């Protein structure tokens, strides 16, 4: 995991860091910034941890027919996101799971 980019996942950001990325929903997604926009309708089961320790990721889902966050991977609880609302997940390295 590229811990060298840990600042991109910090709660403190500057204008020198990348703007929030947009990713298409898929079985596995790979966020590159703390805040990520998600399009598409495929259920998400895995999130590739962008850093090795505890971190928080926030998502805004943009598609009208929302994907479900499934528990078949590293997401602890299934969840149906609401369009255009921020949804935050917390990564616990001791369980290797994202918690809502």
NUVEX-111949 format. One record per residue (C-alpha): residue in one letter; z, y, x. Coordinates in nm, 4 decimals, decimal comma, m for minus. Layout:
BEGIN
<r aa="A" z="Z" y="Y" x="X"/>
...
//
This chain:
BEGIN
<r aa="X" z="0,0000" y="0,0000" x="0,0000"/>
<r aa="X" z="m0,0929" y="0,3383" x="0,1377"/>
<r aa="X" z="0,2497" y="0,5020" x="0,1652"/>
<r aa="X" z="0,0771" y="0,7802" x="0,3562"/>
<r aa="X" z="m0,0353" y="0,9102" x="0,0139"/>
<r aa="X" z="0,3157" y="0,9029" x="m0,1363"/>
<r aa="X" z="0,3103" y="1,2792" x="m0,1945"/>
<r aa="X" z="0,0334" y="1,2311" x="m0,4520"/>
<r aa="X" z="0,2952" y="1,0503" x="m0,6644"/>
<r aa="X" z="0,5754" y="1,3010" x="m0,6150"/>
<r aa="X" z="0,7102" y="1,5216" x="m0,8928"/>
<r aa="X" z="0,6501" y="1,8166" x="m0,6620"/>
<r aa="X" z="0,2819" y="1,8960" x="m0,6182"/>
<r aa="X" z="0,0816" y="2,1740" x="m0,4588"/>
<r aa="X" z="m0,2723" y="2,2970" x="m0,5023"/>
<r aa="X" z="m0,3611" y="2,1087" x="m0,1818"/>
<r aa="X" z="m0,3211" y="1,7691" x="m0,3535"/>
<r aa="X" z="m0,5869" y="1,6018" x="m0,5691"/>
<r aa="X" z="m0,6067" y="1,6862" x="m0,9369"/>
<r aa="X" z="m0,5195" y="1,4079" x="m1,1829"/>
<r aa="X" z="m0,7766" y="1,1303" x="m1,1788"/>
<r aa="X" z="m0,9517" y="0,9663" x="m1,4744"/>
<r aa="X" z="m0,9863" y="0,5869" x="m1,4787"/>
<r aa="X" z="m1,1466" y="0,3485" x="m1,7244"/>
<r aa="X" z="m0,9089" y="0,0976" x="m1,8796"/>
<r aa="X" z="m0,9407" y="m0,2514" x="m1,7337"/>
<r aa="X" z="m0,7242" y="m0,5603" x="m1,6880"/>
<r aa="X" z="m0,6040" y="m0,3968" x="m1,3640"/>
<r aa="X" z="m0,6030" y="m0,0243" x="m1,2986"/>
<r aa="X" z="m0,5429" y="0,1556" x="m0,9700"/>
<r aa="X" z="m0,3905" y="0,5029" x="m1,0114"/>
<r aa="X" z="m0,4460" y="0,7515" x="m0,7292"/>
<r aa="X" z="m0,2223" y="1,0338" x="m0,8557"/>
<r aa="X" z="0,1064" y="1,0560" x="m1,0460"/>
<r aa="X" z="m0,0752" y="1,1756" x="m1,3603"/>
<r aa="X" z="m0,3800" y="0,9725" x="m1,4616"/>
<r aa="X" z="m0,6129" y="1,0074" x="m1,7596"/>
<r aa="X" z="m0,7295" y="0,6764" x="m1,9095"/>
<r aa="X" z="m1,0474" y="0,6175" x="m2,1089"/>
<r aa="X" z="m1,1795" y="0,2969" x="m2,2625"/>
<r aa="X" z="m1,0447" y="0,0261" x="m2,4917"/>
<r aa="X" z="m0,9720" y="m0,2695" x="m2,2596"/>
<r aa="X" z="m0,6086" y="m0,3870" x="m2,2532"/>
<r aa="X" z="m0,4229" y="m0,3093" x="m1,9320"/>
<r aa="X" z="m0,2102" y="m0,5923" x="m1,7915"/>
<r aa="X" z="m0,1654" y="m0,4866" x="m1,4271"/>
<r aa="X" z="m0,1180" y="m0,1620" x="m1,2436"/>
<r aa="X" z="m0,1688" y="m0,1759" x="m0,8693"/>
<r aa="X" z="0,1398" y="m0,0064" x="m0,7204"/>
<r aa="X" z="0,0137" y="0,2917" x="m0,5183"/>
<r aa="X" z="0,3242" y="0,3010" x="m0,2954"/>
<r aa="X" z="0,5733" y="0,0349" x="m0,1900"/>
<r aa="X" z="0,8983" y="0,1679" x="m0,3370"/>
<r aa="X" z="1,0256" y="0,3061" x="m0,6660"/>
<r aa="X" z="0,7844" y="0,5486" x="m0,8291"/>
<r aa="X" z="0,6850" y="0,6932" x="m1,1628"/>
<r aa="X" z="0,3354" y="0,7059" x="m1,3098"/>
<r aa="X" z="0,2306" y="0,9129" x="m1,6086"/>
<r aa="X" z="m0,0755" y="0,8382" x="m1,8174"/>
<r aa="X" z="m0,2627" y="1,0281" x="m2,0872"/>
<r aa="X" z="m0,4894" y="0,8039" x="m2,2943"/>
<r aa="X" z="m0,8016" y="0,9830" x="m2,4177"/>
<r aa="X" z="m0,9843" y="0,7228" x="m2,6264"/>
<r aa="X" z="m0,9465" y="0,7050" x="m3,0051"/>
<r aa="X" z="m0,9263" y="0,3244" x="m3,0077"/>
<r aa="X" z="m0,6416" y="0,2811" x="m2,7638"/>
<r aa="X" z="m0,5941" y="m0,0133" x="m2,5293"/>
<r aa="X" z="m0,2670" y="m0,2042" x="m2,5381"/>
<r aa="X" z="m0,0444" y="m0,2329" x="m2,2351"/>
<r aa="X" z="0,0030" y="m0,6104" x="m2,2121"/>
<r aa="X" z="0,2851" y="m0,8144" x="m2,0583"/>
<r aa="X" z="0,0655" y="m1,0764" x="m1,8905"/>
<r aa="X" z="0,0842" y="m0,8897" x="m1,5590"/>
<r aa="X" z="0,3317" y="m0,6470" x="m1,4059"/>
<r aa="X" z="0,4118" y="m0,4434" x="m1,7187"/>
<r aa="X" z="0,7519" y="m0,5403" x="m1,8600"/>
<r aa="X" z="0,7034" y="m0,4473" x="m2,2273"/>
<r aa="X" z="0,3917" y="m0,4353" x="m2,4436"/>
<r aa="X" z="0,3117" y="m0,0884" x="m2,5712"/>
<r aa="X" z="0,0470" y="0,0780" x="m2,7867"/>
<r aa="X" z="m0,0100" y="0,4260" x="m2,6406"/>
<r aa="X" z="m0,0738" y="0,7282" x="m2,8609"/>
<r aa="X" z="m0,3851" y="0,9323" x="m2,7900"/>
<r aa="X" z="m0,3301" y="1,2571" x="m2,5961"/>
<r aa="X" z="0,0420" y="1,1954" x="m2,5389"/>
<r aa="X" z="0,1962" y="1,1526" x="m2,1961"/>
<r aa="X" z="0,3269" y="0,8022" x="m2,1340"/>
<r aa="X" z="0,5443" y="0,7431" x="m1,8255"/>
<r aa="X" z="0,6117" y="0,4110" x="m1,6546"/>
<r aa="X" z="0,8786" y="0,3478" x="m1,3918"/>
<r aa="X" z="0,8205" y="0,0918" x="m1,1168"/>
<r aa="X" z="1,1174" y="m0,1210" x="m1,0132"/>
<r aa="X" z="1,0362" y="m0,2891" x="m0,6794"/>
<r aa="X" z="1,3204" y="m0,5407" x="m0,7271"/>
<r aa="X" z="1,1420" y="m0,6891" x="m1,0332"/>
<r aa="X" z="0,7877" y="m0,5843" x="m0,9328"/>
<r aa="X" z="0,7443" y="m0,4570" x="m1,2900"/>
<r aa="X" z="0,6616" y="m0,1281" x="m1,4608"/>
<r aa="X" z="0,9120" y="m0,0293" x="m1,7283"/>
<r aa="X" z="0,8536" y="0,2184" x="m2,0111"/>
//
